[in-house]
Every structure is written in C-alpha cells, then in structure tokens.
C-alpha cells in the first residue's frame, strides 16, 4: 500500500465532511484521510461506514441515519 497525503480522487469527489459509523473508540483509524469527521448527519457530505461490531452494534441501530441519508440523496 502506498502512502498518500491527500484523499484518493474517488473519496475527494464525495466531499470532505463525513459522518463516521465505526466501533466506539476507533475514530482514530480515520485520521490522516483528509476528511472532516462530523457528528451531525445533516451537515455530512457522505456516510463513512468504517467498522461495525456485530455483537454490540447492529445495522438496524443505524436505520434512522441511513433512511435520512437515502432521502437526502434522492432530493
């Protein structure tokens, strides 16, 4: 894997502000990607699903976020 100081073109085209969906305490894994990690889905350019812990988290728990994101994308 080569080191990149800037996000890849595919990520850059999404925007810079993301709502990170990750295991608790793993936010640091997204550092250095050139993204702004947010906590408000209405201010995010995209959702970044990085990791899930199936024993403690479920996709159904993220349902409100995912449904709202889908509706926003269809506007």
N, C-alpha and C positions, 0 to 999 in steps of 0.2 A: 504494500500500500504506500503510495506516495503522499508526502505531506503537502497540504495546500493551505495557503494563508487566507484564501478567500473561498466562499462557498462555491460549489460547482454551479455551472450555468443553469442546470435544472432547478436547483434549490433557489438560486438567485431570482429566477423568473417567478417564483411563488410569492416573493416579498421577503421582508426581514423580520416581521413580528409574528411570532407563533405562540400558540397555546400548547404547552408541552404536556403530554399524557405519558406519565412514567411512574415507575415504582417510587414510593416515598424514599427520599434520600439519594436518588440517582440523577438529580438535576445537573450535577457537576459533569456528567457524561456528555452533555450538550454544549459545554463550554468550548470555545475555540472554533465554533462553526460559523461565526459571524452573524448569529441570529440574536434577536431581542426576545427573551422569554417573558411572556406575559401571563397574567392571571385572569384576564377578562376576555372571554371568547368574542365579544362584540368588537374588540379592538385588534383581534388577531387577523393576519392575512391568511393563515392556514393552521391546521391542526398537525402537530408533530407527534405521532404515536411512536414512542421510543421503546418502551418496555411495559409489560404487564405481569403481574404476579397472580396467576390463576387461583392460588389458594386464598389470597386476601382481596383481590380486585376482580371485577367481572366487567365484561363489555356492557352488560345491562346497567351497571352503575354509571356509565358514561353516556347512556342513552339520551338524556336531555341535551347534552353538549353536541352529540353527533346529529341529532334531529335538527337542532337550531342551525348548525353549520350547513346541513343539507339545504334547508330552506333559504339560507343566505346565499348559497351558491346558485340557487335556481332563480333568484331575483334578477 
